[in-house]
Amino acid sequence: MVSGKEQCLEKLERKLQSYFGNQLSIYRSEPFFLEIMPANVNKAQALEKLLKYLKYNRKMLIACGGGLNDISMIEYAGIGVAMGNAQDIVKEKADFITKSNAEDGVANAIDIFWADNKKIMSGEHENN
């Protein structure tokens, strides 16, 4: 992980991605953090392996996040939930935007979706 000014990390991210290509996963988890991981290591892949082990499918998965490193799991999940205080790009990728971390956004998402798990199984959900 590299920490620094957003503009500097944007340049570094582009340079490293052009140099390493698909050999490494290079992304910013926050505007001021640049993460460098082995290729194809991300939250979506971890969840995919967990679901396979548990014999569940991704339609049954709700993933909540707010950082740039959460985009892969938000896109992968049956229901991708962005926190109210998430980066704008994360909110754009999400199926639903919940309350902020400070407002117990994960609990809010659970109340909405888990309480009526038919919404999860059928894919019926609205963005509140």
C-alpha positions as CSV (number, residue, x, y, z in Angstrom):
1,M,0.0,0.0,0.0
2,V,1.2,3.4,-0.9
3,S,-0.2,6.6,0.7
4,G,0.0,10.0,-0.8
5,K,-1.7,12.9,-2.5
6,E,-4.5,12.0,-4.8
7,Q,-3.0,13.6,-7.9
8,C,0.4,11.9,-7.4
9,L,-1.2,8.5,-6.8
10,E,-3.3,8.9,-10.0
11,K,-0.1,9.3,-12.0
12,L,1.6,6.5,-10.2
13,E,-1.3,4.2,-10.7
14,R,-1.4,4.8,-14.4
15,K,2.4,4.3,-14.7
16,L,2.4,1.0,-12.7
17,Q,-0.7,-0.3,-14.6
18,S,1.0,0.4,-18.0
19,Y,4.2,-1.2,-16.8
20,F,2.8,-4.3,-15.1
21,G,-0.4,-4.7,-17.2
22,N,-2.3,-7.8,-16.0
23,Q,0.6,-9.1,-13.8
24,L,-0.6,-7.2,-10.8
25,S,-3.9,-5.7,-9.5
26,I,-3.2,-2.0,-9.0
27,Y,-6.0,0.2,-7.7
28,R,-6.8,2.9,-5.2
29,S,-8.9,1.8,-2.3
30,E,-9.3,5.5,-1.3
31,P,-8.2,8.5,-3.2
32,F,-5.1,8.7,-1.0
33,F,-4.3,4.9,-0.9
34,L,-2.8,2.9,-3.8
35,E,-2.9,-0.8,-3.3
36,I,-0.8,-3.3,-5.2
37,M,-1.8,-6.9,-5.1
38,P,-1.1,-10.2,-7.0
39,A,-3.2,-10.4,-10.2
40,N,-6.9,-11.2,-9.7
41,V,-6.8,-10.7,-5.9
42,N,-9.9,-8.8,-5.0
43,K,-13.0,-8.9,-2.8
44,A,-15.2,-10.4,-5.5
45,Q,-12.9,-13.4,-6.0
46,A,-12.7,-14.0,-2.3
47,L,-16.5,-13.9,-2.1
48,E,-16.8,-16.2,-5.1
49,K,-14.6,-18.8,-3.4
50,L,-16.6,-18.5,-0.1
51,L,-19.9,-18.9,-1.9
52,K,-18.6,-22.0,-3.8
53,Y,-17.5,-23.5,-0.5
54,L,-20.9,-22.8,1.2
55,K,-22.8,-23.9,-1.9
56,Y,-24.6,-20.6,-2.4
57,N,-24.8,-18.5,-5.5
58,R,-24.1,-14.8,-5.9
59,K,-27.8,-13.9,-6.2
60,M,-28.0,-14.7,-2.5
61,L,-25.2,-12.3,-1.6
62,I,-25.5,-8.8,-0.4
63,A,-22.2,-6.9,-0.3
64,C,-21.8,-3.5,1.4
65,G,-18.9,-1.2,0.8
66,G,-17.8,2.4,0.3
67,G,-14.2,2.3,-0.9
68,L,-12.8,2.0,-4.4
69,N,-11.5,-1.5,-3.5
70,D,-15.2,-2.5,-2.8
71,I,-16.3,-2.0,-6.4
72,S,-15.5,-5.6,-7.5
73,M,-17.6,-7.1,-4.8
74,I,-20.5,-4.6,-5.2
75,E,-20.6,-5.5,-8.9
76,Y,-20.3,-9.2,-8.2
77,A,-23.0,-9.5,-5.5
78,G,-26.6,-10.2,-6.2
79,I,-27.3,-6.9,-4.4
80,G,-24.4,-4.4,-4.3
81,V,-24.9,-1.8,-1.6
82,A,-22.9,1.4,-1.4
83,M,-22.6,3.2,1.9
84,G,-24.1,6.7,2.0
85,N,-20.6,8.1,2.5
86,A,-19.1,6.0,-0.3
87,Q,-17.0,7.4,-3.1
88,D,-19.3,8.6,-6.0
89,I,-18.0,5.9,-8.4
90,V,-18.9,3.2,-5.8
91,K,-22.5,4.6,-5.6
92,E,-22.8,4.6,-9.4
93,K,-21.9,0.9,-9.4
94,A,-24.2,-0.1,-6.6
95,D,-27.8,-1.5,-6.9
96,F,-28.7,0.3,-3.7
97,I,-27.4,3.1,-1.5
98,T,-27.9,2.8,2.2
99,K,-27.2,5.2,5.0
100,S,-23.6,6.2,6.0
101,N,-21.3,4.3,8.3
102,A,-22.1,6.7,11.1
103,E,-25.8,6.1,10.6
104,D,-25.5,2.3,10.8
105,G,-25.8,1.8,7.0
106,V,-25.1,-1.9,7.1
107,A,-27.8,-2.4,9.7
108,N,-30.2,-0.4,7.5
109,A,-29.4,-2.6,4.5
110,I,-29.9,-5.7,6.6
111,D,-33.3,-4.4,7.8
112,I,-34.4,-3.7,4.2
113,F,-33.2,-6.9,2.5
114,W,-32.7,-9.5,5.1
115,A,-36.0,-9.0,6.8
116,D,-37.7,-9.9,3.6
117,N,-35.3,-12.3,2.0
118,K,-37.7,-12.9,-0.8
119,K,-36.3,-9.7,-2.2
120,I,-32.8,-11.2,-2.2
121,M,-33.9,-14.4,-3.9
122,S,-36.1,-12.8,-6.5
123,G,-33.8,-9.8,-7.2
124,E,-36.7,-7.4,-6.2
125,H,-35.2,-4.4,-4.6
126,E,-35.6,-0.7,-4.9
127,N,-33.0,2.0,-4.3
128,N,-34.0,4.1,-1.3
